[in-house]
Amino acid sequence: MAAAMKGAARTERQRWEREVLEPAIEKSPERPVPFTTISGRPVERLYSPEDLEALDYSRDLNHPGLYPYTRGIHPSGYRGKLWTMRQFAGFGTPEETNERYKALLNAGGTGLSVAFDLPTLMGRDPDHELSLGEVGKCGVSIVSLADMERLFDGISLGGITTSMTINSPAAMIFAMYLVVAEKQGADWRTLSGTIQNDILKEFIAQKEYIYPPRESMRLITDIFTFCAREVPRWNTVSVSGYHIREAGSTALQELAFTLRDGIEYVQYGIDAGLDVDDFAPRLSFFFNSHSDFFEEIAKFRAARKLWAEVMRERFGARDERSWKLRFHTQTAGVSLTAQQPYNNVVRTAIQALAAVLGGTNSLHTNSLDEALALPTEQAATLALRTQQVIAHESGVTNVVDPLGGSYFLERLTLDMERGAKEYFSTIDGMGGMVAAIERGYPQREIAEASYTFQQAVEKREKVIVGVNAFAQKDDPLPPILYIDDSTAEIQLRRLEELRRTRNGDAVVASLDNLRETARGTGNTMDALLNCVRAYATVGEMCDALREVWGEYEEVPLI
């Protein structure tokens, strides 16, 4: 019966092509452009039932809340609870960023997301020569526990979820957060939030690494162990595809490399002696939502299915929470243009809608001015309002997985899954993601994809409105946020005062203990908490580990 129905559909498709399509094209030819996704994947003219002949509903889709979670991890979607509207923010001094956080919360934001400046991300204090001109410029400057106390002054850490985008010094910053919560009287066991802590994507894409890959993985597995014991509700890694995509990868590469990074973290946790179900439920993911609407939705759906299969079949996880991929999404910063910046509002709205239709658990929407500077408060509020309009006015939250069953979308989802598995197999054959990174494999794949896309833009095969088409000479620029050097002056004065007034002997003893722990097998989180309580700086803690492990230098790609 099913075979007969498929045959009839195929016959009807052929008749349509012969009797309807071909005469129409002969009369009005199609545009002479390559029809592909933004990643360069060819797109057929039409998708119909025969494109899904291999699809099995129960195996490949199933209902929302049921394995493999292609249609979502929550049975009722957003009808029960909307995604967390978590606006990424940080600039200047801790007090300035604290003020922005309070403004976003008052505007209806439901979670905080901390952006740190480059010296903090690289584990350097403001008085380091490499910090010159960067203090507070691309995020908030955090030097010691004193700054973390200022950052969250008047904000109850026990009553809100916080995401912190920090990687190489993630353990140090997390220790500071825990001590602030401790001082506020919060119970660590009830704290909820995320540290990005994804060092593999730093080696692959963003390049904000400090220590060699294998030593860096030691810090991460120490956090796994510590949080399983002390902070059980905290998400210990946000495995990040966002920066992989921003570096120029395709959607498929973002999906495959991100999930394969996640596989690597799970394997390292198991190798460190942890039971997979003791830490895997606290892994989360972070994806980019780019401008190709359907490709992005397919990517998110495929990610859930792939992760569920990996955790159940590859690692033998028994807890359903280990199977469920939870992810944050940020709209594509790389898609924003300095030319005609108000077009960025439209781009962001489309990307945010794709994330919602793909089932994101939390979302950051970029501001219209981010190709020019850090967002102004007005631009950041408009970005938040974009999410609120989608949530409350568009109607898309009324139905779970509303595009499920679309021939085009389901075929894209299957293709994403198959392509990602091919990448998994290649990386497994190299000995895992750390080994692949050391060989430069994912870095090379991304570089080639980025070059191919740029060629398509220059040939106008891919149109960027306002850049290579529909350009105009006098683009009106919005007001922008300017961060001057006063932040550096303030932070340098504070650093000098801190070193003069703290207990120097306690700092020296805590840093010595950190070095000894790093040389041995103890948990570095316990040692770092002692350093933080003594008011050791980020730079001092990172330098102590630099003395033991050294710094990583990437081998150039040939």
Buried (B, 14 or more C-beta within 10 A) or exposed (E): EEEEEBEEBBEEBEEEEEEEBEEEEEEEEEEEEEEBBBBBBEBEEEBBBEBBEEBEEEEBBBBBBBBBBBBBBBEEBBEEEBBBBBBBBBBBBBEBBBBBBBBBBEBEBBBBBBBBBBBBBBBBBBBBEEBEEBBBBBBBBBBBBBBBBBBBBEBEBEEBBBBBBBBBBBBBBBBBBBBBBBBBEBEBEEBBBBBBBBBBBBBBBBEBBBBBBEBBBBBBBBBBBBBBEBBBBBBBBBBBBBBBBBBBBBBBBBBBBBBBBBBBBBBBBBEBEBEBBBBBBBBBBBBBBBBBBBBBBBBBBBBBBBBBBBBBEBBEBEBBEBBBBBBBBBBBBBBBBBBBBEBBBEBBBBBBBBBBBBBBBBBBBBBBBBBBBBBBBBBBBBBBEBBBEBBEEEEBBEEBBBBBEBBBBBBBBBBBBEBBBEBBEBBBEBEBBBBBBBEBBBBEBBBBBBEEBEEBEEEEBBEBBBBBEEEEEEBEEBEBBEBEEEBBEBBBEBBEEBBEEBEEEBBEBBBEBBBEBBEEEBBBBBBBBBBBBBBBBBBBBBBBBBEBBEEBEEEEEE
